[in-house]
Amino acid sequence: MVTRASGRARPPELKVRTISAARFKAQCLALMDEVDRTGEEIVVTKRNRPVAKLAALGGGSSGRRAFVGRSRGMMEVRGDIASAGEKVEQW
């Protein structure tokens, strides 16, 4: 486990990439979309010194989807699922 500056451990599968401030300035919006999609962190450097970090907040559309709603669009409900279909006494 790698420890963050906040003291919390970061899972080892998350990668941290380093880019220059000039490249970040040129590709800012695309990099933000990539971080949101992949969860990867990007450290921005000026003269090879880290000055900022771009990281996903976790509440957006990152690659790690929330549990609730994960199966949306994968199933189809046919008929009435609210009623038992038969009287309870017949069970």
Beta strands, then each sheet from edge to edge (+ up, - down):
strand 1: 2-3
strand 2: 9-10
strand 3: 16-20
strand 4: 41-46
strand 5: 49-54
sheet 1: 1+ 2-
sheet 2: 3+ 4+ 5-
end
